[in-house]
Amino acid sequence: MRRKRPPLRNSADYERAENSSRPLAEVIQHFLKVSRMQGRMDEVEVREAWNQVFGQAVENRTRKLRLQKDGTLVCMLDSGPLKEEFQHAKQDIVDRMNEHMGRKVVLKVRIL
């Protein structure tokens, strides 16, 4: 014998019933946002994208790469000439990283 569902009594019940038919990708995105894990996931994606966008030579000269909560990408580089070049190309770095990831994650760059 099937159990009968309780009637929907308030807005929370309706929302719960409505959410049960959402696509899995949407549910996962909602979970990441609610659990405050989206920032960490973005940081992992940025680290992977850094190597793919700029190549192994830049990756080898990158000492530290961190994405802050405000969307600032902090890059600590070993090479003086590379630092100088990246200082002048900050907006290009932002554009290339966001284009590679398919969404706007990096808002500005800070080179150390």
C-alpha positions in Angstrom: 0.0 0.0 0.0 1.4 3.4 -1.0 1.8 6.0 1.6 -0.2 9.1 1.0 1.7 12.4 0.8 0.8 15.1 3.3 -1.1 18.1 1.9 0.9 21.2 1.0 0.0 23.7 3.7 2.4 26.7 3.5 4.9 28.3 1.1 7.8 26.2 2.4 5.9 23.0 1.5 5.3 24.4 -2.0 8.9 25.5 -2.4 10.1 22.0 -1.3 7.8 20.3 -3.8 8.9 22.7 -6.6 12.6 22.2 -5.8 12.3 18.4 -6.1 11.8 18.7 -9.9 14.9 20.9 -10.6 17.8 19.6 -12.7 20.6 18.1 -10.8 23.2 20.7 -11.9 21.0 23.5 -10.6 20.6 21.7 -7.2 24.4 21.2 -7.0 25.0 24.9 -7.8 22.4 25.9 -5.1 24.1 23.6 -2.6 27.6 25.0 -3.3 26.3 28.6 -2.9 24.4 27.8 0.4 27.3 25.8 1.9 29.8 28.6 0.9 31.9 26.1 -1.1 31.5 27.9 -4.4 34.5 30.2 -3.6 36.8 27.2 -3.1 35.5 25.5 -6.2 36.2 28.7 -8.2 39.7 28.8 -6.8 40.4 25.2 -8.0 39.0 26.1 -11.4 41.2 29.2 -11.6 44.4 27.2 -10.7 43.6 24.7 -13.5 42.8 27.5 -16.0 46.0 29.4 -15.1 48.1 26.5 -16.4 46.0 26.0 -19.5 45.8 29.7 -20.4 49.4 30.7 -19.8 51.3 27.4 -20.2 53.8 25.4 -18.2 56.6 28.1 -18.4 54.4 30.6 -16.5 53.2 27.9 -14.2 56.8 27.0 -13.2 57.5 30.6 -12.3 54.3 31.0 -10.3 55.0 30.7 -6.6 51.5 31.4 -5.3 48.1 31.7 -6.9 45.0 32.6 -4.8 41.5 33.8 -5.6 40.1 36.1 -2.9 36.4 36.3 -2.0 36.1 39.7 -3.8 37.2 38.2 -7.1 40.8 39.4 -6.9 43.4 36.9 -8.3 46.6 37.2 -6.3 49.7 36.0 -8.2 53.1 35.7 -6.7 55.7 35.2 -9.4 59.4 34.4 -9.3 60.5 36.1 -12.5 61.1 39.9 -12.5 60.5 40.4 -16.2 57.3 38.2 -16.0 56.0 40.3 -13.1 56.6 43.5 -15.2 54.9 42.0 -18.2 51.9 40.9 -16.2 51.6 44.3 -14.4 50.9 45.9 -17.7 48.5 43.2 -18.9 46.2 42.9 -15.8 43.0 43.4 -17.8 44.1 41.0 -20.5 44.7 38.4 -17.7 41.2 38.9 -16.3 39.6 38.7 -19.8 41.5 35.5 -20.8 40.8 33.7 -17.5 37.1 34.5 -17.6 36.8 33.6 -21.2 38.5 30.3 -20.6 36.2 29.5 -17.6 33.1 30.6 -19.5 31.9 32.9 -16.7 33.0 35.9 -14.8 35.1 34.7 -11.8 38.2 36.9 -11.8 37.4 40.6 -11.4 40.9 42.0 -11.0 44.5 40.9 -10.7 47.2 41.7 -8.1 50.8 40.8 -9.0 53.3 40.3 -6.2 
